[in-house]
Structure formats: structure tokens, C-alpha cells
Amino acid sequence: KRERKGGMGLIGMGMGGGGCGRMMLREAWRVGGRRGFAAAAAGDGVMNVGIIGAGRIGQVHAETIAYRCPQAKAVRIVDYFEDVAKQTAAKFGIAHASTDYMDIINDDSISAVWICSPSSLHAEQIIAAAKKKKAIFCEKPMATSLKEVDSVLEVVKGEGVPLMMAFQRRFDPNFSRARKAIDDGAVGEPLTFHLTSRDPAPPPVDYVLKSGGLHNDMAVHDFDIARFMMKSECTRVTALGACRINPEIGSKGGDIDTALTVLEFENGAFGTVDNCRQSPQGYDQRVEVFGTKGQVSFGNNYPSIVEVSDGASVRRADLPLNFFMDRYMDAYRNETIEFVNAISAGTPLPTSGEDGRAAMVISLAAKKSLLEKRPVDTAEISA
């Protein structure tokens, strides 16, 4: 979403320094992959990590590592703005701060990285980290084009390193509980879904020009959640859209601000993704999944449960939590904790680079459908 994620920062989990430890780590990767890495990193129980990017998201992950992940220690943070890197380092007890992300890549005591930098830098930073055998946590997107995504995945696979894409909504308590209900069979076989995601206010046109458009920077989260809830792959996309809120988003940004997208899945399920750049009632995040046995759904989160009652109406006292940093703060913390736990234990990561690729394919299919005014099979989308 819209934020200055910073220039460069990285979190790596390792042996805590020392030539012997570094040799053990490299040998563990060569012999045992993720499980070998976990065994090597367990030498002193704490893994060294690095953070690329000290913007809002980078700082959330730095805070989580500092206070909620005792088995990990951030030892370097990097940002394009040196003062921001140093301030963040001082705040969270990080020993080293600088402006060059290669300081983290070349630090052999670091064995895992958090990539929270601008989107255009993600691909090169993932590749650099993978070639140094570091575990990778990356904010979306993995890259800015499907061709670049495929190149990144080829390197990651070749080096045998774990890559987790940070689709934070999966780690939100409401989303994860809804998925558990589906896993437990409470709704039976999923038939349809309805996802609503509307921002409180439209972004600047300059942001739209750089973001890749509504389907790429906004709806992509919903496309991932649709896959997550349906537990199936999307096969066909039909998109409708218009510029109804801010005419300049269309005339200068070449994009839409209001969209409805129908997704069809391999398992026969289908549903809608409803997006708008502006919601008068605040940040609107709602989910419904209907199945053969029942339904699971949830609405918005609020700052309080207080109601105001008077002669006119009974109503909530507050609007929903304002925008993604407030609404999904727990999710951002939870995804970092799960990454650290998985790397420490040598267990599979909860998300992968393939999840990032699949969401991008749906986004590209939606844009193609909108432009060509027809349903588009995801099989039509290639690098």
C-alpha cells in the first residue's frame, strides 16, 4: 500500500558471528537446506537478522523483532535516508545503520533479511540475498513485472533459500480464523465469496502513475485472499471498472478508482472483489465465504465497541480503524513472528514466492479484462 518503505534494510538470522559459525551455516544450507540452516542457527539460540528499509513497515518489523522475537536479533538496518536508519537503529537497539543494502548482504553473520524497500528494488535485493544463502522476507511485490518475478524465482530455487512474501492479511486474526473455519469444514465446500476492500481516500496521481494501478497495488491483496480462502487456483478473471471518484486518476493517471472483479477457481467456486479508492465511512474491509454447509464472514474493526443512542438512532461512536497501518498492525507483527518461527524450526514458510506470482497473474488478467472488455483466462498471462 501507499507508504515510503525506505531505501534499504535487511534482517538476517545467523550464528551471531565467527568464522566457524559462518562455515557451519554455509555447510548446513548445502547439505540440509532450510532444516540444516535451522540446526546451524540454533548454536546460541539467537539468529542475526538485517532490515532493508526503515520506513513505516520496516520500523514495524524492527519493533517486532526487538520485542517479540527472542530467537532473532536485528544487527543491521539500512535506508536511503541515513538519519532515518540511525534513528531507527537507536530506537530498537540495532548495532549498525547505513545507506547501502550490500552492507547487509555482505555481512556473513546475517542469515535472514527483511526487504521493506521501494518496490523497484525488491528483485535485485532478493537475488543478492539469495546468492548469499540468506533467508528472505519480502514485502510485496516481489518485482515489478512477471518476467522479473520469474527470474527472481529461478535464482531463489537454484540457491535453495526460503522466500516468504508478506501478504499480511493472511496473518490478521479475523482472516486466519475465517480460514480455520473453512479448514475445519464449517462451511462445507466453498461455493461463493465476496471481498470488499475500500480505502478511506484516493492516493495522489503521482502514486497511481508509479503503482501499476488499482489492480496491481490495491486489489492484489484481495486476489491473494481469494486464493487463500478458496484453497484453489484462479482460472478466469472478469473485470469491470471506472473512474468515479477523482477524474484526474483517469485523465492523468490512466487508471480507475472503482472496480468489481469476478474470479473463477479450479474447484468450481467463484466470487467478487469490490474495490474503491474512497469510502465515506472509512477503511472498509469485509469478507464473506458461503459454502454447502454454512457461511463464514466478518466486518470491519473499530477503535471501540461503544454505541451512541439517542432519539434519532442507535449507532457506533467511531468509524472503522483508519487505513492499513492501523487496521493490520497485528497482521504485520504476526507475519514477522511466523517467519522467524518457521526459519528457527526449519518448517515450511506460510507463504512463498509462488503466492506472489499467482497474485500478480490475477492482477494482470484483471487489467487485461478491463482493457479488452472480456473474460480473461489466467493461462493467457505469461512473461
C-alpha positions as CSV (number, residue, x, y, z in Angstrom):
1,K,0.0,0.0,0.0
2,R,1.0,3.7,0.0
3,E,4.0,4.3,2.1
4,R,7.6,5.3,2.0
5,K,9.0,1.9,2.8
6,G,12.6,3.3,2.8
7,G,15.6,2.6,0.8
8,M,17.4,-0.4,2.1
9,G,17.3,-2.7,5.1
10,L,17.7,-6.3,5.8
11,I,17.2,-8.9,8.5
12,G,19.3,-12.0,8.6
13,M,19.3,-14.8,11.1
14,G,22.6,-16.5,11.8
15,M,25.1,-17.8,14.2
16,G,26.0,-14.5,15.8
17,G,29.3,-14.1,14.1
18,G,32.5,-16.0,14.0
19,G,34.3,-17.8,11.1
20,C,33.4,-21.3,12.4
21,G,29.7,-20.4,12.7
22,R,29.7,-18.9,9.2
23,M,31.2,-22.1,7.7
24,M,28.7,-24.2,9.6
25,L,25.9,-22.1,8.3
26,R,27.0,-22.4,4.6
27,E,27.6,-26.1,5.0
28,A,24.1,-26.5,6.6
29,W,22.5,-24.8,3.6
30,R,24.5,-27.0,1.2
31,V,23.6,-30.3,3.0
32,G,20.2,-29.7,4.6
33,G,18.5,-26.7,3.1
34,R,16.1,-25.0,5.5
35,R,16.3,-27.7,8.2
36,G,20.1,-27.6,8.0
37,F,20.0,-23.9,8.4
38,A,17.8,-24.1,11.4
39,A,20.1,-26.6,13.0
40,A,23.2,-24.4,12.4
41,A,21.4,-21.2,13.6
42,A,20.5,-22.9,16.8
43,G,24.1,-22.8,18.0
44,D,23.5,-20.0,20.5
45,G,19.7,-19.8,20.1
46,V,19.7,-16.3,18.6
47,M,19.7,-15.5,14.8
48,N,21.2,-12.4,13.4
49,V,19.0,-10.5,11.0
50,G,19.1,-7.4,8.9
51,I,16.4,-5.0,7.7
52,I,16.4,-3.2,4.3
53,G,14.2,-0.1,4.6
54,A,13.5,1.9,7.7
55,G,10.1,3.4,6.6
56,R,6.9,2.6,8.4
57,I,6.8,-1.1,7.6
58,G,10.5,-1.6,8.2
59,Q,10.0,0.0,11.7
60,V,7.1,-2.3,12.5
61,H,9.2,-5.3,11.7
62,A,12.2,-3.9,13.6
63,E,9.9,-3.4,16.7
64,T,8.6,-6.9,16.4
65,I,12.0,-8.4,16.2
66,A,13.3,-6.3,19.1
67,Y,10.4,-7.1,21.5
68,R,8.5,-10.1,20.3
69,C,11.1,-12.5,18.7
70,P,13.6,-13.6,21.3
71,Q,15.2,-16.0,19.0
72,A,16.2,-13.3,16.5
73,K,18.3,-10.1,16.8
74,A,18.5,-7.3,14.2
75,V,22.1,-6.3,13.9
76,R,21.9,-4.1,10.8
77,I,19.4,-1.7,9.3
78,V,19.8,0.2,6.0
79,D,17.9,3.0,4.5
80,Y,18.4,5.6,1.7
81,F,18.0,8.3,4.3
82,E,20.9,7.8,6.7
83,D,19.3,9.8,9.5
84,V,16.2,7.6,9.4
85,A,18.4,4.4,9.5
86,K,20.3,5.7,12.5
87,Q,17.2,6.9,14.4
88,T,15.5,3.5,13.9
89,A,18.7,1.7,14.9
90,A,18.9,3.7,18.1
91,K,15.2,3.2,18.9
92,F,15.4,-0.6,18.6
93,G,18.9,-1.4,19.7
94,I,20.3,-2.2,16.3
95,A,24.1,-2.0,16.3
96,H,24.8,-0.9,12.7
97,A,23.0,1.6,10.4
98,S,24.0,2.7,6.9
99,T,22.7,3.5,3.4
100,D,24.0,0.6,1.3
101,Y,22.0,-2.6,1.4
102,M,25.1,-4.5,0.4
103,D,26.4,-3.9,3.9
104,I,23.7,-6.4,5.0
105,I,24.2,-8.8,2.0
106,N,27.9,-9.0,2.6
107,D,27.7,-9.5,6.4
108,D,28.2,-13.2,6.8
109,S,26.8,-13.1,10.4
110,I,23.4,-12.2,9.0
111,S,21.4,-15.1,7.7
112,A,17.9,-13.7,7.0
113,V,16.7,-10.4,5.6
114,W,13.6,-8.3,5.7
115,I,13.1,-6.4,2.4
116,C,11.0,-3.3,3.1
117,S,12.4,-1.0,0.4
118,P,10.7,0.6,-2.6
119,S,9.1,-2.0,-5.0
120,S,11.5,-1.3,-7.8
121,L,14.4,-2.5,-5.7
122,H,12.9,-5.8,-4.5
123,A,14.1,-8.1,-7.3
124,E,17.7,-7.1,-7.2
125,Q,17.8,-7.3,-3.4
126,I,16.1,-10.7,-3.3
127,I,18.6,-12.0,-5.8
128,A,21.6,-10.6,-3.9
129,A,20.4,-12.1,-0.7
130,A,19.6,-15.5,-2.2
131,K,23.1,-15.7,-3.7
132,K,24.5,-15.2,-0.2
133,K,22.3,-18.0,1.1
134,K,20.1,-15.8,3.3
135,A,16.5,-16.5,4.2
136,I,14.3,-13.8,2.7
137,F,11.2,-12.0,4.0
138,C,9.9,-9.6,1.3
139,E,7.1,-7.0,1.3
140,K,5.0,-7.3,-1.9
141,P,5.6,-7.1,-4.8
142,M,8.5,-9.4,-5.5
143,A,9.2,-7.5,-8.7
144,T,7.5,-5.0,-11.0
145,S,7.0,-7.4,-13.9
146,L,6.1,-11.1,-14.4
147,K,9.3,-11.6,-16.4
148,E,11.3,-10.2,-13.5
149,V,9.3,-12.3,-11.0
150,D,10.2,-15.5,-12.9
151,S,13.9,-14.5,-13.0
152,V,13.8,-14.0,-9.2
153,L,12.1,-17.3,-8.5
154,E,14.6,-19.1,-10.7
155,V,17.5,-17.7,-8.6
156,V,15.7,-18.4,-5.3
157,K,15.0,-22.0,-6.3
158,G,18.5,-22.5,-7.6
159,E,20.1,-21.3,-4.4
160,G,17.6,-23.3,-2.3
161,V,16.8,-20.5,0.1
162,P,13.4,-19.8,1.7
163,L,11.4,-16.8,0.4
164,M,8.3,-15.5,2.2
165,M,6.1,-12.9,0.6
166,A,4.4,-10.6,3.1
167,F,0.7,-10.9,2.3
168,Q,-0.1,-9.5,5.7
169,R,-3.9,-10.1,5.6
170,R,-3.4,-13.8,5.9
171,F,-1.9,-13.2,9.4
172,D,-4.7,-10.9,10.6
173,P,-6.7,-12.7,13.4
174,N,-10.0,-12.4,11.5
175,F,-8.7,-13.6,8.2
176,S,-6.8,-16.5,9.8
177,R,-9.8,-17.5,11.9
178,A,-12.1,-17.5,8.9
179,R,-9.6,-19.7,7.0
180,K,-9.5,-22.1,10.0
181,A,-13.3,-22.4,9.9
182,I,-13.1,-23.3,6.2
183,D,-10.3,-25.8,7.0
184,D,-12.4,-27.3,9.8
185,G,-15.3,-27.9,7.4
186,A,-17.7,-25.4,9.0
187,V,-18.9,-24.1,5.6
188,G,-18.6,-27.3,3.7
189,E,-17.4,-26.9,0.2
190,P,-16.9,-23.2,-0.6
191,L,-19.3,-22.0,-3.3
192,T,-19.0,-18.3,-3.5
193,F,-17.2,-15.4,-1.8
194,H,-17.5,-11.6,-1.6
195,L,-14.4,-9.5,-0.6
196,T,-14.8,-5.8,0.0
197,S,-11.8,-3.5,0.2
198,R,-12.2,0.3,0.0
199,D,-9.7,2.9,1.0
200,P,-10.7,6.0,3.1
201,A,-9.3,8.4,0.5
202,P,-7.8,8.2,-3.0
203,P,-4.0,8.4,-3.5
204,P,-2.2,11.2,-5.2
205,V,-2.0,10.9,-9.0
206,D,1.8,10.6,-8.8
207,Y,1.4,7.5,-6.7
208,V,-1.0,6.0,-9.2
209,L,1.5,6.5,-12.0
210,K,4.1,4.6,-10.1
211,S,2.0,1.9,-8.5
212,G,0.9,-0.1,-11.6
213,G,-2.8,0.8,-10.9
214,L,-5.6,-0.3,-8.7
215,H,-5.5,-4.0,-9.7
216,N,-1.7,-4.1,-9.0
217,D,-1.3,-2.2,-5.8
218,M,-4.7,-2.4,-4.1
219,A,-6.7,-5.4,-5.3
220,V,-3.7,-7.7,-5.3
221,H,-4.2,-8.2,-1.6
222,D,-7.8,-9.3,-2.2
223,F,-6.7,-11.6,-5.1
224,D,-4.3,-13.3,-2.7
225,I,-7.0,-13.6,0.0
226,A,-9.4,-15.2,-2.6
227,R,-6.8,-17.9,-3.3
228,F,-6.2,-18.2,0.5
229,M,-9.9,-18.7,1.3
230,M,-10.8,-20.9,-1.7
231,K,-7.6,-23.0,-1.4
232,S,-7.6,-23.3,-5.2
233,E,-6.1,-21.5,-8.2
234,C,-7.9,-18.8,-10.1
235,T,-8.6,-19.8,-13.7
236,R,-10.7,-16.9,-15.1
237,V,-11.0,-13.2,-14.4
238,T,-13.7,-10.7,-15.5
239,A,-13.1,-7.1,-14.5
240,L,-15.3,-4.0,-14.5
241,G,-14.0,-0.6,-13.6
242,A,-14.4,3.2,-14.0
243,C,-13.0,6.4,-12.7
244,R,-15.9,7.8,-10.5
245,I,-14.1,9.4,-7.5
246,N,-11.2,11.5,-8.8
247,P,-11.3,12.3,-12.5
248,E,-7.5,13.0,-12.5
249,I,-6.8,9.4,-11.7
250,G,-8.2,8.6,-15.1
251,S,-7.1,11.7,-17.1
252,K,-3.6,11.9,-15.7
253,G,-3.0,8.6,-14.1
254,G,-4.6,6.4,-16.8
255,D,-6.3,4.3,-14.2
256,I,-9.6,3.6,-12.5
257,D,-10.7,4.2,-8.9
258,T,-13.7,1.9,-8.6
259,A,-13.7,-1.8,-9.6
260,L,-15.6,-5.0,-9.4
261,T,-13.7,-8.2,-10.3
262,V,-15.2,-11.7,-10.7
263,L,-12.8,-14.6,-10.1
264,E,-13.4,-18.2,-11.0
265,F,-11.5,-21.1,-9.5
266,E,-10.4,-24.6,-10.4
267,N,-12.6,-26.1,-7.7
268,G,-15.7,-24.5,-9.2
269,A,-16.0,-21.7,-6.7
270,F,-16.4,-18.1,-7.8
271,G,-16.9,-14.7,-6.3
272,T,-16.4,-11.0,-6.3
273,V,-13.7,-8.5,-5.3
274,D,-15.2,-5.0,-4.7
275,N,-12.6,-2.2,-4.6
276,C,-12.8,1.6,-4.4
277,R,-10.2,4.3,-3.7
278,Q,-12.6,6.2,-1.4
279,S,-15.1,5.1,1.2
280,P,-17.1,7.8,3.0
281,Q,-17.5,5.5,6.0
282,G,-13.7,4.9,6.4
283,Y,-11.4,2.0,5.6
284,D,-13.8,-0.8,4.6
285,Q,-12.6,-4.4,4.9
286,R,-15.2,-7.1,4.8
287,V,-15.2,-10.8,3.9
288,E,-17.9,-13.5,3.3
289,V,-17.4,-17.1,2.2
290,F,-20.6,-19.2,1.5
291,G,-20.5,-22.9,1.2
292,T,-22.6,-26.1,1.1
293,K,-22.9,-26.3,5.0
294,G,-22.8,-22.6,6.0
295,Q,-21.1,-19.3,5.9
296,V,-18.1,-17.5,7.5
297,S,-18.0,-13.7,7.5
298,F,-16.6,-10.7,9.3
299,G,-16.8,-7.0,9.1
300,N,-14.7,-4.0,10.0
301,N,-12.5,-3.5,13.1
302,Y,-13.3,-0.4,15.2
303,P,-11.3,1.5,17.9
304,S,-14.0,0.7,20.4
305,I,-17.3,-1.2,20.8
306,V,-19.1,2.0,22.1
307,E,-22.5,2.8,20.8
308,V,-24.3,6.1,20.8
309,S,-28.1,6.0,21.4
310,D,-30.4,9.0,21.1
311,G,-33.7,10.0,19.7
312,A,-32.5,9.8,16.2
313,S,-30.7,6.4,16.1
314,V,-28.5,3.8,17.7
315,R,-25.1,3.9,16.1
316,R,-21.4,3.2,16.6
317,A,-19.4,6.0,18.1
318,D,-16.4,5.5,15.8
319,L,-15.5,4.9,12.2
320,P,-13.5,1.8,11.3
321,L,-9.8,1.7,12.1
322,N,-8.2,4.2,9.7
323,F,-6.3,2.7,6.8
324,F,-3.9,-0.3,6.6
325,M,-1.3,0.6,9.2
326,D,-3.9,0.8,12.0
327,R,-6.2,-2.0,10.7
328,Y,-3.4,-4.5,10.0
329,M,-0.9,-3.7,12.7
330,D,-1.4,-7.1,14.4
331,A,-1.0,-8.8,11.0
332,Y,2.3,-7.1,10.3
333,R,3.6,-8.2,13.6
334,N,2.3,-11.8,13.3
335,E,3.8,-12.3,9.8
336,T,7.3,-11.5,11.1
337,I,6.8,-13.7,14.1
338,E,5.7,-16.6,11.9
339,F,8.7,-16.1,9.6
340,V,11.1,-16.2,12.5
341,N,9.4,-19.2,14.0
342,A,9.5,-21.1,10.7
343,I,13.1,-20.4,10.0
344,S,14.1,-21.3,13.6
345,A,12.2,-24.6,13.5
346,G,13.1,-25.5,9.9
347,T,9.4,-25.8,9.0
348,P,7.7,-24.6,5.7
349,L,7.0,-20.9,5.4
350,P,3.4,-19.9,5.4
351,T,3.7,-18.0,2.1
352,S,6.1,-18.3,-0.8
353,G,7.3,-16.6,-3.9
354,E,4.8,-18.7,-5.9
355,D,2.0,-17.0,-3.9
356,G,3.4,-13.6,-5.0
357,R,3.5,-14.8,-8.7
358,A,-0.1,-16.1,-8.6
359,A,-1.5,-12.8,-7.2
360,M,0.4,-10.9,-9.9
361,V,-1.0,-13.1,-12.6
362,I,-4.6,-12.4,-11.4
363,S,-3.8,-8.7,-11.3
364,L,-2.5,-8.7,-14.9
365,A,-5.5,-10.8,-16.0
366,A,-7.9,-8.2,-14.4
367,K,-6.2,-5.3,-16.2
368,K,-6.3,-7.2,-19.5
369,S,-10.0,-8.0,-18.9
370,L,-10.8,-4.4,-18.2
371,L,-9.0,-3.1,-21.3
372,E,-10.3,-5.7,-23.7
373,K,-13.8,-5.9,-22.1
374,R,-13.9,-9.7,-21.9
375,P,-13.2,-12.5,-19.5
376,V,-9.5,-13.5,-19.4
377,D,-8.2,-16.9,-18.6
378,T,-5.2,-16.8,-16.3
379,A,-3.5,-19.2,-18.6
380,E,-3.3,-16.4,-21.2
381,I,-0.9,-14.4,-18.9
382,S,2.7,-15.1,-19.4
383,A,6.0,-13.4,-19.0
